[in-house]
Amino acid sequence: MTHTGLHVWSLLERFDRTKPVCVDCETISFDDTVKALRPYHGHRVSGIAIGQSGIEPIYLPIRHRYEIDSLLPFTETIEAVKEWAEGVEILVNINVKFDLHFLGVDGISFPNAQLHELKILARLVNNSFSSYKLSKLAQIYAPEHLKSDVVAAWAKAHNTEDYGAVPLDILGPYAKQDTVAALAVYAKLLSELPPETLKSWQNEMRCTPLIFRSEQRGFPCDRPWFEKRRFETLVECVKLESEIRKQSKAIMGLDTFNPRSPAQLNDYFTQRGIPPVAFTDPKKNKKGISRPSWNTKAMEEIAKTWRDAQNQPDPMAKALVKYNKAMKIESTFYSGWLEAMDPNGFVHASWDQAGTRSGRLSSSNPNAQNQPRGKSKYSIWEGVLIPDGRVGVHFDASQIEYRIFAHYAEDPELLAIYAAHPETDFHQILADRLGLPRDFAKMINFALLYGIGIKKLTRNIVAALLDFDSVPNRKAEALMGRDPLNIRKVLRRYCALTCADPIAVLAAIPDDGEIDRAVLAKVSREIIDEYHRMTPAIKKLQERIKTVLYARGYLKNYFGRRYYMGPDKAYVGLNYLCQGTAADIFKMGMADILGHAECKAAGVEMQFNVHDAIFADMPAGFAQRFWEICLECFGKVEGFKVPLLIDGEVAFNNWKHATKIVKNDVLGSAIGALFYLRKSA
């Protein structure tokens, strides 16, 4: 080791690597207009601050825009830190994975360290804070270590976004103080962690290195495919914009029209005589004023319900719905993902274990969880690749939140059905009880689970029933008994509940096909009331939640995770219980499966996850064993009242043509996937 290396090592030796250590990086983008947040796009570590409780922290500057002579020799410093890091047992910080990504680019890793993320710990202690930034947590738990953000102030005064330009005599002390504050907050949070929450904390710690590994590796994408889809979508937007301008010229006489201008949209719909169906939130307006909203949801409502004197919909609203969706898809998924790809075509999305109050994972840069659904023409699955020579296996928890809903509701009949038939469809159970189509039962289940409220649920059911009016001759079909949307079944249910004459109700539908909204609202309310009469355990659970909140101010899920809220928020309490329990079960399954010795030895790699689903790739020869491990490990929760199951798919090349795993035979399903690919080629 060189003289400089020995000097750096002497600084590092002051820290006891068996005790918690905080390592905090300052970063450099080499560009005054860009914040240094992207290690896989050329941004790098500027300096490394290291701290430990009771020991003076150090700062190791290795890159800087200007003060080159003040830097430590790069190679010797990196080699010393690399050797030291291998012996660290507990690594603590806020956004700990962020620093690990930057350090990893320089070859520094902490292979033997537990990763203790402060945001996760803080969420488990109290999940009701408005912010989980270090400054906010220090204000609450370590006010003696609060400091002014001198680095941000200097950067603003000197018109730069790059902290690599900040003088070292400002940057170094600032970074060292961050480690002191982080460790003080960490000690306080550990002392306040409720004992019953320890299992969730241990679960999270097992998941953090697995998620970091997934982020670091990234998942491969087909850049030419994304570029082609981006171009096609932009062409579609241009055509739609031309159609919109043509309509605006006919109505308003304007040669120029901006479909993204709220003022011009308001002028158009006012002249057209179309009243607003939605309004902006006055709380988001500096003057506290609520104005007409012409967003995509409003356009969908107008396109569906408004008709002119000739019973024709407004063409502008329909075109705006398509235009807004296409623009969002282009910017979010095509341009957004292209920008996120590294030079090798890999996307390194960030997964936040503490990004939601419930405990569910969230994703950013890009949001890889919020993708176009199903067989949408905007689906991006074809552009997400599986590396050559490997096979993709995807598993998804089957209706997990509804099964958890049944567990908490303790409905004897529901529990008996699940015990006898573990693969039972929850929505169908309720549909059979109510004598309604499955989709309506699903809508009510969803509303109760996610706490959207009875008024909104009623509106949603009315909107679904109004779809009956969107196809010509639907009334005639209903009267003649041909009714693919089951509208007659719903109306018959209404008639049975209200002792009305079914023929009279159907005959009351006007010749133009429209159904009276008041009738539909009454149908909706009757359906909801009947739901509660047939399934009283659900309402009893909601009342229990309210009682618990009045008594102690928080709910506690199956794993001890707490949700602080007032009794006035009881309507969302069930959602937190179900989503939070699902999140804990999912994370436990992730840790058990991906951390399994056989999976690690075989080189299984998690590409990404979407809520309750994991997408992984692996050598083809290990796919069957991987699926068996998934079945063995997932959902094995002691004392849980409802069986927890998973569904799976197998794919080659990309995820578009993933094929369902049938009878747990991955190889046979994989052959089916290959046959499908060849047939469609």
Secondary structure as a PSIPRED ss2 file (coil, helix, strand):
# PSIPRED VFORMAT (PSIPRED V4.0)

   1 M C   1.000  0.000  0.000
   2 T C   1.000  0.000  0.000
   3 H H   0.000  1.000  0.000
   4 T H   0.000  1.000  0.000
   5 G H   0.000  1.000  0.000
   6 L H   0.000  1.000  0.000
   7 H H   0.000  1.000  0.000
   8 V H   0.000  1.000  0.000
   9 W H   0.000  1.000  0.000
  10 S H   0.000  1.000  0.000
  11 L H   0.000  1.000  0.000
  12 L H   0.000  1.000  0.000
  13 E C   1.000  0.000  0.000
  14 R C   1.000  0.000  0.000
  15 F C   1.000  0.000  0.000
  16 D C   1.000  0.000  0.000
  17 R C   1.000  0.000  0.000
  18 T C   1.000  0.000  0.000
  19 K C   1.000  0.000  0.000
  20 P C   1.000  0.000  0.000
  21 V E   0.000  0.000  1.000
  22 C E   0.000  0.000  1.000
  23 V E   0.000  0.000  1.000
  24 D E   0.000  0.000  1.000
  25 C E   0.000  0.000  1.000
  26 E E   0.000  0.000  1.000
  27 T E   0.000  0.000  1.000
  28 I E   0.000  0.000  1.000
  29 S C   1.000  0.000  0.000
  30 F C   1.000  0.000  0.000
  31 D C   1.000  0.000  0.000
  32 D C   1.000  0.000  0.000
  33 T C   1.000  0.000  0.000
  34 V C   1.000  0.000  0.000
  35 K C   1.000  0.000  0.000
  36 A C   1.000  0.000  0.000
  37 L C   1.000  0.000  0.000
  38 R C   1.000  0.000  0.000
  39 P H   0.000  1.000  0.000
  40 Y H   0.000  1.000  0.000
  41 H H   0.000  1.000  0.000
  42 G C   1.000  0.000  0.000
  43 H C   1.000  0.000  0.000
  44 R E   0.000  0.000  1.000
  45 V E   0.000  0.000  1.000
  46 S E   0.000  0.000  1.000
  47 G E   0.000  0.000  1.000
  48 I E   0.000  0.000  1.000
  49 A E   0.000  0.000  1.000
  50 I E   0.000  0.000  1.000
  51 G E   0.000  0.000  1.000
  52 Q E   0.000  0.000  1.000
  53 S C   1.000  0.000  0.000
  54 G C   1.000  0.000  0.000
  55 I E   0.000  0.000  1.000
  56 E E   0.000  0.000  1.000
  57 P E   0.000  0.000  1.000
  58 I E   0.000  0.000  1.000
  59 Y E   0.000  0.000  1.000
  60 L E   0.000  0.000  1.000
  61 P E   0.000  0.000  1.000
  62 I C   1.000  0.000  0.000
  63 R C   1.000  0.000  0.000
  64 H C   1.000  0.000  0.000
  65 R C   1.000  0.000  0.000
  66 Y C   1.000  0.000  0.000
  67 E C   1.000  0.000  0.000
  68 I H   0.000  1.000  0.000
  69 D H   0.000  1.000  0.000
  70 S H   0.000  1.000  0.000
  71 L C   1.000  0.000  0.000
  72 L C   1.000  0.000  0.000
  73 P C   1.000  0.000  0.000
  74 F H   0.000  1.000  0.000
  75 T H   0.000  1.000  0.000
  76 E H   0.000  1.000  0.000
  77 T H   0.000  1.000  0.000
  78 I H   0.000  1.000  0.000
  79 E H   0.000  1.000  0.000
  80 A H   0.000  1.000  0.000
  81 V H   0.000  1.000  0.000
  82 K H   0.000  1.000  0.000
  83 E H   0.000  1.000  0.000
  84 W H   0.000  1.000  0.000
  85 A H   0.000  1.000  0.000
  86 E C   1.000  0.000  0.000
  87 G C   1.000  0.000  0.000
  88 V C   1.000  0.000  0.000
  89 E C   1.000  0.000  0.000
  90 I E   0.000  0.000  1.000
  91 L E   0.000  0.000  1.000
  92 V E   0.000  0.000  1.000
  93 N E   0.000  0.000  1.000
  94 I C   1.000  0.000  0.000
  95 N C   1.000  0.000  0.000
  96 V H   0.000  1.000  0.000
  97 K H   0.000  1.000  0.000
  98 F H   0.000  1.000  0.000
  99 D H   0.000  1.000  0.000
 100 L H   0.000  1.000  0.000
 101 H H   0.000  1.000  0.000
 102 F H   0.000  1.000  0.000
 103 L H   0.000  1.000  0.000
 104 G H   0.000  1.000  0.000
 105 V H   0.000  1.000  0.000
 106 D C   1.000  0.000  0.000
 107 G C   1.000  0.000  0.000
 108 I C   1.000  0.000  0.000
 109 S C   1.000  0.000  0.000
 110 F C   1.000  0.000  0.000
 111 P C   1.000  0.000  0.000
 112 N C   1.000  0.000  0.000
 113 A C   1.000  0.000  0.000
 114 Q E   0.000  0.000  1.000
 115 L E   0.000  0.000  1.000
 116 H E   0.000  0.000  1.000
 117 E E   0.000  0.000  1.000
 118 L H   0.000  1.000  0.000
 119 K H   0.000  1.000  0.000
 120 I H   0.000  1.000  0.000
 121 L H   0.000  1.000  0.000
 122 A H   0.000  1.000  0.000
 123 R H   0.000  1.000  0.000
 124 L H   0.000  1.000  0.000
 125 V H   0.000  1.000  0.000
 126 N C   1.000  0.000  0.000
 127 N C   1.000  0.000  0.000
 128 S C   1.000  0.000  0.000
 129 F C   1.000  0.000  0.000
 130 S C   1.000  0.000  0.000
 131 S C   1.000  0.000  0.000
 132 Y C   1.000  0.000  0.000
 133 K C   1.000  0.000  0.000
 134 L H   0.000  1.000  0.000
 135 S H   0.000  1.000  0.000
 136 K H   0.000  1.000  0.000
 137 L H   0.000  1.000  0.000
 138 A H   0.000  1.000  0.000
 139 Q H   0.000  1.000  0.000
 140 I H   0.000  1.000  0.000
 141 Y H   0.000  1.000  0.000
 142 A C   1.000  0.000  0.000
 143 P H   0.000  1.000  0.000
 144 E H   0.000  1.000  0.000
 145 H H   0.000  1.000  0.000
 146 L C   1.000  0.000  0.000
 147 K C   1.000  0.000  0.000
 148 S C   1.000  0.000  0.000
 149 D C   1.000  0.000  0.000
 150 V H   0.000  1.000  0.000
 151 V H   0.000  1.000  0.000
 152 A H   0.000  1.000  0.000
 153 A H   0.000  1.000  0.000
 154 W H   0.000  1.000  0.000
 155 A H   0.000  1.000  0.000
 156 K H   0.000  1.000  0.000
 157 A H   0.000  1.000  0.000
 158 H C   1.000  0.000  0.000
 159 N C   1.000  0.000  0.000
 160 T C   1.000  0.000  0.000
 161 E C   1.000  0.000  0.000
 162 D C   1.000  0.000  0.000
 163 Y H   0.000  1.000  0.000
 164 G H   0.000  1.000  0.000
 165 A H   0.000  1.000  0.000
 166 V C   1.000  0.000  0.000
 167 P C   1.000  0.000  0.000
 168 L H   0.000  1.000  0.000
 169 D H   0.000  1.000  0.000
 170 I H   0.000  1.000  0.000
 171 L H   0.000  1.000  0.000
 172 G H   0.000  1.000  0.000
 173 P H   0.000  1.000  0.000
 174 Y H   0.000  1.000  0.000
 175 A H   0.000  1.000  0.000
 176 K H   0.000  1.000  0.000
 177 Q H   0.000  1.000  0.000
 178 D H   0.000  1.000  0.000
 179 T H   0.000  1.000  0.000
 180 V H   0.000  1.000  0.000
 181 A H   0.000  1.000  0.000
 182 A H   0.000  1.000  0.000
 183 L H   0.000  1.000  0.000
 184 A H   0.000  1.000  0.000
 185 V H   0.000  1.000  0.000
 186 Y H   0.000  1.000  0.000
 187 A H   0.000  1.000  0.000
 188 K H   0.000  1.000  0.000
 189 L H   0.000  1.000  0.000
 190 L H   0.000  1.000  0.000
 191 S H   0.000  1.000  0.000
 192 E H   0.000  1.000  0.000
 193 L C   1.000  0.000  0.000
 194 P C   1.000  0.000  0.000
 195 P H   0.000  1.000  0.000
 196 E H   0.000  1.000  0.000
 197 T H   0.000  1.000  0.000
 198 L H   0.000  1.000  0.000
 199 K H   0.000  1.000  0.000
 200 S H   0.000  1.000  0.000
 201 W H   0.000  1.000  0.000
 202 Q H   0.000  1.000  0.000
 203 N H   0.000  1.000  0.000
 204 E H   0.000  1.000  0.000
 205 M H   0.000  1.000  0.000
 206 R H   0.000  1.000  0.000
 207 C H   0.000  1.000  0.000
 208 T H   0.000  1.000  0.000
 209 P H   0.000  1.000  0.000
 210 L H   0.000  1.000  0.000
 211 I H   0.000  1.000  0.000
 212 F H   0.000  1.000  0.000
 213 R H   0.000  1.000  0.000
 214 S H   0.000  1.000  0.000
 215 E H   0.000  1.000  0.000
 216 Q H   0.000  1.000  0.000
 217 R H   0.000  1.000  0.000
 218 G C   1.000  0.000  0.000
 219 F E   0.000  0.000  1.000
 220 P E   0.000  0.000  1.000
 221 C E   0.000  0.000  1.000
 222 D C   1.000  0.000  0.000
 223 R H   0.000  1.000  0.000
 224 P H   0.000  1.000  0.000
 225 W H   0.000  1.000  0.000
 226 F H   0.000  1.000  0.000
 227 E H   0.000  1.000  0.000
 228 K H   0.000  1.000  0.000
 229 R H   0.000  1.000  0.000
 230 R H   0.000  1.000  0.000
 231 F H   0.000  1.000  0.000
 232 E H   0.000  1.000  0.000
 233 T H   0.000  1.000  0.000
 234 L H   0.000  1.000  0.000
 235 V H   0.000  1.000  0.000
 236 E H   0.000  1.000  0.000
 237 C H   0.000  1.000  0.000
 238 V H   0.000  1.000  0.000
 239 K H   0.000  1.000  0.000
 240 L H   0.000  1.000  0.000
 241 E H   0.000  1.000  0.000
 242 S H   0.000  1.000  0.000
 243 E H   0.000  1.000  0.000
 244 I H   0.000  1.000  0.000
 245 R H   0.000  1.000  0.000
 246 K H   0.000  1.000  0.000
 247 Q H   0.000  1.000  0.000
 248 S H   0.000  1.000  0.000
 249 K H   0.000  1.000  0.000
 250 A H   0.000  1.000  0.000
 251 I H   0.000  1.000  0.000
 252 M H   0.000  1.000  0.000
 253 G C   1.000  0.000  0.000
 254 L C   1.000  0.000  0.000
 255 D C   1.000  0.000  0.000
 256 T C   1.000  0.000  0.000
 257 F C   1.000  0.000  0.000
 258 N C   1.000  0.000  0.000
 259 P C   1.000  0.000  0.000
 260 R C   1.000  0.000  0.000
 261 S C   1.000  0.000  0.000
 262 P H   0.000  1.000  0.000
 263 A H   0.000  1.000  0.000
 264 Q H   0.000  1.000  0.000
 265 L H   0.000  1.000  0.000
 266 N H   0.000  1.000  0.000
 267 D H   0.000  1.000  0.000
 268 Y H   0.000  1.000  0.000
 269 F H   0.000  1.000  0.000
 270 T H   0.000  1.000  0.000
 271 Q H   0.000  1.000  0.000
 272 R H   0.000  1.000  0.000
 273 G C   1.000  0.000  0.000
 274 I C   1.000  0.000  0.000
 275 P C   1.000  0.000  0.000
 276 P C   1.000  0.000  0.000
 277 V C   1.000  0.000  0.000
 278 A C   1.000  0.000  0.000
 279 F E   0.000  0.000  1.000
 280 T C   1.000  0.000  0.000
 281 D C   1.000  0.000  0.000
 282 P H   0.000  1.000  0.000
 283 K H   0.000  1.000  0.000
 284 K H   0.000  1.000  0.000
 285 N C   1.000  0.000  0.000
 286 K C   1.000  0.000  0.000
 287 K C   1.000  0.000  0.000
 288 G C   1.000  0.000  0.000
 289 I C   1.000  0.000  0.000
 290 S C   1.000  0.000  0.000
 291 R C   1.000  0.000  0.000
 292 P E   0.000  0.000  1.000
 293 S C   1.000  0.000  0.000
 294 W C   1.000  0.000  0.000
 295 N C   1.000  0.000  0.000
 296 T H   0.000  1.000  0.000
 297 K H   0.000  1.000  0.000
 298 A H   0.000  1.000  0.000
 299 M H   0.000  1.000  0.000
 300 E H   0.000  1.000  0.000
 301 E H   0.000  1.000  0.000
 302 I H   0.000  1.000  0.000
 303 A H   0.000  1.000  0.000
 304 K H   0.000  1.000  0.000
 305 T H   0.000  1.000  0.000
 306 W C   1.000  0.000  0.000
 307 R C   1.000  0.000  0.000
 308 D C   1.000  0.000  0.000
 309 A C   1.000  0.000  0.000
 310 Q C   1.000  0.000  0.000
 311 N C   1.000  0.000  0.000
 312 Q C   1.000  0.000  0.000
 313 P C   1.000  0.000  0.000
 314 D C   1.000  0.000  0.000
 315 P H   0.000  1.000  0.000
 316 M H   0.000  1.000  0.000
 317 A H   0.000  1.000  0.000
 318 K H   0.000  1.000  0.000
 319 A H   0.000  1.000  0.000
 320 L H   0.000  1.000  0.000
 321 V H   0.000  1.000  0.000
 322 K H   0.000  1.000  0.000
 323 Y H   0.000  1.000  0.000
 324 N H   0.000  1.000  0.000
 325 K H   0.000  1.000  0.000
 326 A H   0.000  1.000  0.000
 327 M H   0.000  1.000  0.000
 328 K H   0.000  1.000  0.000
 329 I H   0.000  1.000  0.000
 330 E H   0.000  1.000  0.000
 331 S H   0.000  1.000  0.000
 332 T H   0.000  1.000  0.000
 333 F H   0.000  1.000  0.000
 334 Y H   0.000  1.000  0.000
 335 S H   0.000  1.000  0.000
 336 G H   0.000  1.000  0.000
 337 W H   0.000  1.000  0.000
 338 L H   0.000  1.000  0.000
 339 E H   0.000  1.000  0.000
 340 A H   0.000  1.000  0.000
 341 M E   0.000  0.000  1.000
 342 D C   1.000  0.000  0.000
 343 P C   1.000  0.000  0.000
 344 N C   1.000  0.000  0.000
 345 G C   1.000  0.000  0.000
 346 F E   0.000  0.000  1.000
 347 V E   0.000  0.000  1.000
 348 H C   1.000  0.000  0.000
 349 A C   1.000  0.000  0.000
 350 S E   0.000  0.000  1.000
 351 W E   0.000  0.000  1.000
 352 D E   0.000  0.000  1.000
 353 Q C   1.000  0.000  0.000
 354 A C   1.000  0.000  0.000
 355 G C   1.000  0.000  0.000
 356 T C   1.000  0.000  0.000
 357 R C   1.000  0.000  0.000
 358 S C   1.000  0.000  0.000
 359 G C   1.000  0.000  0.000
 360 R C   1.000  0.000  0.000
 361 L C   1.000  0.000  0.000
 362 S E   0.000  0.000  1.000
 363 S E   0.000  0.000  1.000
 364 S E   0.000  0.000  1.000
 365 N C   1.000  0.000  0.000
 366 P C   1.000  0.000  0.000
 367 N C   1.000  0.000  0.000
 368 A C   1.000  0.000  0.000
 369 Q C   1.000  0.000  0.000
 370 N C   1.000  0.000  0.000
 371 Q C   1.000  0.000  0.000
 372 P C   1.000  0.000  0.000
 373 R C   1.000  0.000  0.000
 374 G C   1.000  0.000  0.000
 375 K C   1.000  0.000  0.000
 376 S C   1.000  0.000  0.000
 377 K C   1.000  0.000  0.000
 378 Y C   1.000  0.000  0.000
 379 S C   1.000  0.000  0.000
 380 I C   1.000  0.000  0.000
 381 W H   0.000  1.000  0.000
 382 E H   0.000  1.000  0.000
 383 G H   0.000  1.000  0.000
 384 V E   0.000  0.000  1.000
 385 L E   0.000  0.000  1.000
 386 I C   1.000  0.000  0.000
 387 P C   1.000  0.000  0.000
 388 D C   1.000  0.000  0.000
 389 G C   1.000  0.000  0.000
 390 R E   0.000  0.000  1.000
 391 V E   0.000  0.000  1.000
 392 G E   0.000  0.000  1.000
 393 V E   0.000  0.000  1.000
 394 H E   0.000  0.000  1.000
 395 F E   0.000  0.000  1.000
 396 D E   0.000  0.000  1.000
 397 A E   0.000  0.000  1.000
 398 S C   1.000  0.000  0.000
 399 Q C   1.000  0.000  0.000
 400 I H   0.000  1.000  0.000
 401 E H   0.000  1.000  0.000
 402 Y H   0.000  1.000  0.000
 403 R H   0.000  1.000  0.000
 404 I H   0.000  1.000  0.000
 405 F H   0.000  1.000  0.000
 406 A H   0.000  1.000  0.000
 407 H H   0.000  1.000  0.000
 408 Y H   0.000  1.000  0.000
 409 A H   0.000  1.000  0.000
 410 E C   1.000  0.000  0.000
 411 D C   1.000  0.000  0.000
 412 P H   0.000  1.000  0.000
 413 E H   0.000  1.000  0.000
 414 L H   0.000  1.000  0.000
 415 L H   0.000  1.000  0.000
 416 A H   0.000  1.000  0.000
 417 I H   0.000  1.000  0.000
 418 Y H   0.000  1.000  0.000
 419 A H   0.000  1.000  0.000
 420 A H   0.000  1.000  0.000
 421 H C   1.000  0.000  0.000
 422 P C   1.000  0.000  0.000
 423 E C   1.000  0.000  0.000
 424 T C   1.000  0.000  0.000
 425 D C   1.000  0.000  0.000
 426 F H   0.000  1.000  0.000
 427 H H   0.000  1.000  0.000
 428 Q H   0.000  1.000  0.000
 429 I H   0.000  1.000  0.000
 430 L H   0.000  1.000  0.000
 431 A H   0.000  1.000  0.000
 432 D H   0.000  1.000  0.000
 433 R H   0.000  1.000  0.000
 434 L H   0.000  1.000  0.000
 435 G C   1.000  0.000  0.000
 436 L C   1.000  0.000  0.000
 437 P C   1.000  0.000  0.000
 438 R H   0.000  1.000  0.000
 439 D H   0.000  1.000  0.000
 440 F H   0.000  1.000  0.000
 441 A H   0.000  1.000  0.000
 442 K H   0.000  1.000  0.000
 443 M H   0.000  1.000  0.000
 444 I H   0.000  1.000  0.000
 445 N H   0.000  1.000  0.000
 446 F H   0.000  1.000  0.000
 447 A H   0.000  1.000  0.000
 448 L H   0.000  1.000  0.000
 449 L H   0.000  1.000  0.000
 450 Y H   0.000  1.000  0.000
 451 G C   1.000  0.000  0.000
 452 I C   1.000  0.000  0.000
 453 G C   1.000  0.000  0.000
 454 I H   0.000  1.000  0.000
 455 K H   0.000  1.000  0.000
 456 K H   0.000  1.000  0.000
 457 L H   0.000  1.000  0.000
 458 T H   0.000  1.000  0.000
 459 R H   0.000  1.000  0.000
 460 N H   0.000  1.000  0.000
 461 I H   0.000  1.000  0.000
 462 V H   0.000  1.000  0.000
 463 A H   0.000  1.000  0.000
 464 A H   0.000  1.000  0.000
 465 L H   0.000  1.000  0.000
 466 L H   0.000  1.000  0.000
 467 D H   0.000  1.000  0.000
 468 F H   0.000  1.000  0.000
 469 D H   0.000  1.000  0.000
 470 S H   0.000  1.000  0.000
 471 V C   1.000  0.000  0.000
 472 P C   1.000  0.000  0.000
 473 N C   1.000  0.000  0.000
 474 R H   0.000  1.000  0.000
 475 K H   0.000  1.000  0.000
 476 A H   0.000  1.000  0.000
 477 E H   0.000  1.000  0.000
 478 A H   0.000  1.000  0.000
 479 L H   0.000  1.000  0.000
 480 M H   0.000  1.000  0.000
 481 G C   1.000  0.000  0.000
 482 R C   1.000  0.000  0.000
 483 D C   1.000  0.000  0.000
 484 P C   1.000  0.000  0.000
 485 L C   1.000  0.000  0.000
 486 N C   1.000  0.000  0.000
 487 I H   0.000  1.000  0.000
 488 R H   0.000  1.000  0.000
 489 K H   0.000  1.000  0.000
 490 V H   0.000  1.000  0.000
 491 L H   0.000  1.000  0.000
 492 R H   0.000  1.000  0.000
 493 R H   0.000  1.000  0.000
 494 Y H   0.000  1.000  0.000
 495 C H   0.000  1.000  0.000
 496 A H   0.000  1.000  0.000
 497 L H   0.000  1.000  0.000
 498 T H   0.000  1.000  0.000
 499 C C   1.000  0.000  0.000
 500 A C   1.000  0.000  0.000
 501 D C   1.000  0.000  0.000
 502 P H   0.000  1.000  0.000
 503 I H   0.000  1.000  0.000
 504 A H   0.000  1.000  0.000
 505 V H   0.000  1.000  0.000
 506 L H   0.000  1.000  0.000
 507 A H   0.000  1.000  0.000
 508 A C   1.000  0.000  0.000
 509 I C   1.000  0.000  0.000
 510 P C   1.000  0.000  0.000
 511 D C   1.000  0.000  0.000
 512 D C   1.000  0.000  0.000
 513 G C   1.000  0.000  0.000
 514 E C   1.000  0.000  0.000
 515 I C   1.000  0.000  0.000
 516 D C   1.000  0.000  0.000
 517 R H   0.000  1.000  0.000
 518 A H   0.000  1.000  0.000
 519 V H   0.000  1.000  0.000
 520 L H   0.000  1.000  0.000
 521 A H   0.000  1.000  0.000
 522 K H   0.000  1.000  0.000
 523 V H   0.000  1.000  0.000
 524 S H   0.000  1.000  0.000
 525 R H   0.000  1.000  0.000
 526 E H   0.000  1.000  0.000
 527 I H   0.000  1.000  0.000
 528 I H   0.000  1.000  0.000
 529 D H   0.000  1.000  0.000
 530 E H   0.000  1.000  0.000
 531 Y H   0.000  1.000  0.000
 532 H H   0.000  1.000  0.000
 533 R H   0.000  1.000  0.000
 534 M H   0.000  1.000  0.000
 535 T C   1.000  0.000  0.000
 536 P H   0.000  1.000  0.000
 537 A H   0.000  1.000  0.000
 538 I H   0.000  1.000  0.000
 539 K H   0.000  1.000  0.000
 540 K H   0.000  1.000  0.000
 541 L H   0.000  1.000  0.000
 542 Q H   0.000  1.000  0.000
 543 E H   0.000  1.000  0.000
 544 R H   0.000  1.000  0.000
 545 I H   0.000  1.000  0.000
 546 K H   0.000  1.000  0.000
 547 T H   0.000  1.000  0.000
 548 V H   0.000  1.000  0.000
 549 L H   0.000  1.000  0.000
 550 Y H   0.000  1.000  0.000
 551 A H   0.000  1.000  0.000
 552 R H   0.000  1.000  0.000
 553 G C   1.000  0.000  0.000
 554 Y E   0.000  0.000  1.000
 555 L E   0.000  0.000  1.000
 556 K E   0.000  0.000  1.000
 557 N C   1.000  0.000  0.000
 558 Y C   1.000  0.000  0.000
 559 F C   1.000  0.000  0.000
 560 G C   1.000  0.000  0.000
 561 R C   1.000  0.000  0.000
 562 R E   0.000  0.000  1.000
 563 Y E   0.000  0.000  1.000
 564 Y E   0.000  0.000  1.000
 565 M C   1.000  0.000  0.000
 566 G C   1.000  0.000  0.000
 567 P H   0.000  1.000  0.000
 568 D H   0.000  1.000  0.000
 569 K H   0.000  1.000  0.000
 570 A H   0.000  1.000  0.000
 571 Y H   0.000  1.000  0.000
 572 V H   0.000  1.000  0.000
 573 G H   0.000  1.000  0.000
 574 L H   0.000  1.000  0.000
 575 N H   0.000  1.000  0.000
 576 Y H   0.000  1.000  0.000
 577 L H   0.000  1.000  0.000
 578 C H   0.000  1.000  0.000
 579 Q H   0.000  1.000  0.000
 580 G H   0.000  1.000  0.000
 581 T H   0.000  1.000  0.000
 582 A H   0.000  1.000  0.000
 583 A H   0.000  1.000  0.000
 584 D H   0.000  1.000  0.000
 585 I H   0.000  1.000  0.000
 586 F H   0.000  1.000  0.000
 587 K H   0.000  1.000  0.000
 588 M H   0.000  1.000  0.000
 589 G H   0.000  1.000  0.000
 590 M H   0.000  1.000  0.000
 591 A H   0.000  1.000  0.000
 592 D H   0.000  1.000  0.000
 593 I H   0.000  1.000  0.000
 594 L H   0.000  1.000  0.000
 595 G C   1.000  0.000  0.000
 596 H C   1.000  0.000  0.000
 597 A H   0.000  1.000  0.000
 598 E H   0.000  1.000  0.000
 599 C H   0.000  1.000  0.000
 600 K H   0.000  1.000  0.000
 601 A H   0.000  1.000  0.000
 602 A H   0.000  1.000  0.000
 603 G C   1.000  0.000  0.000
 604 V C   1.000  0.000  0.000
 605 E E   0.000  0.000  1.000
 606 M E   0.000  0.000  1.000
 607 Q E   0.000  0.000  1.000
 608 F E   0.000  0.000  1.000
 609 N E   0.000  0.000  1.000
 610 V E   0.000  0.000  1.000
 611 H C   1.000  0.000  0.000
 612 D C   1.000  0.000  0.000
 613 A E   0.000  0.000  1.000
 614 I E   0.000  0.000  1.000
 615 F E   0.000  0.000  1.000
 616 A E   0.000  0.000  1.000
 617 D E   0.000  0.000  1.000
 618 M E   0.000  0.000  1.000
 619 P E   0.000  0.000  1.000
 620 A H   0.000  1.000  0.000
 621 G H   0.000  1.000  0.000
 622 F H   0.000  1.000  0.000
 623 A H   0.000  1.000  0.000
 624 Q H   0.000  1.000  0.000
 625 R H   0.000  1.000  0.000
 626 F H   0.000  1.000  0.000
 627 W H   0.000  1.000  0.000
 628 E H   0.000  1.000  0.000
 629 I H   0.000  1.000  0.000
 630 C H   0.000  1.000  0.000
 631 L H   0.000  1.000  0.000
 632 E H   0.000  1.000  0.000
 633 C H   0.000  1.000  0.000
 634 F C   1.000  0.000  0.000
 635 G C   1.000  0.000  0.000
 636 K C   1.000  0.000  0.000
 637 V C   1.000  0.000  0.000
 638 E C   1.000  0.000  0.000
 639 G C   1.000  0.000  0.000
 640 F C   1.000  0.000  0.000
 641 K C   1.000  0.000  0.000
 642 V C   1.000  0.000  0.000
 643 P C   1.000  0.000  0.000
 644 L C   1.000  0.000  0.000
 645 L C   1.000  0.000  0.000
 646 I E   0.000  0.000  1.000
 647 D E   0.000  0.000  1.000
 648 G E   0.000  0.000  1.000
 649 E E   0.000  0.000  1.000
 650 V E   0.000  0.000  1.000
 651 A E   0.000  0.000  1.000
 652 F C   1.000  0.000  0.000
 653 N C   1.000  0.000  0.000
 654 N E   0.000  0.000  1.000
 655 W C   1.000  0.000  0.000
 656 K C   1.000  0.000  0.000
 657 H C   1.000  0.000  0.000
 658 A C   1.000  0.000  0.000
 659 T E   0.000  0.000  1.000
 660 K E   0.000  0.000  1.000
 661 I C   1.000  0.000  0.000
 662 V E   0.000  0.000  1.000
 663 K C   1.000  0.000  0.000
 664 N C   1.000  0.000  0.000
 665 D E   0.000  0.000  1.000
 666 V H   0.000  1.000  0.000
 667 L H   0.000  1.000  0.000
 668 G H   0.000  1.000  0.000
 669 S H   0.000  1.000  0.000
 670 A H   0.000  1.000  0.000
 671 I H   0.000  1.000  0.000
 672 G H   0.000  1.000  0.000
 673 A H   0.000  1.000  0.000
 674 L H   0.000  1.000  0.000
 675 F H   0.000  1.000  0.000
 676 Y H   0.000  1.000  0.000
 677 L H   0.000  1.000  0.000
 678 R H   0.000  1.000  0.000
 679 K H   0.000  1.000  0.000
 680 S H   0.000  1.000  0.000
 681 A C   1.000  0.000  0.000
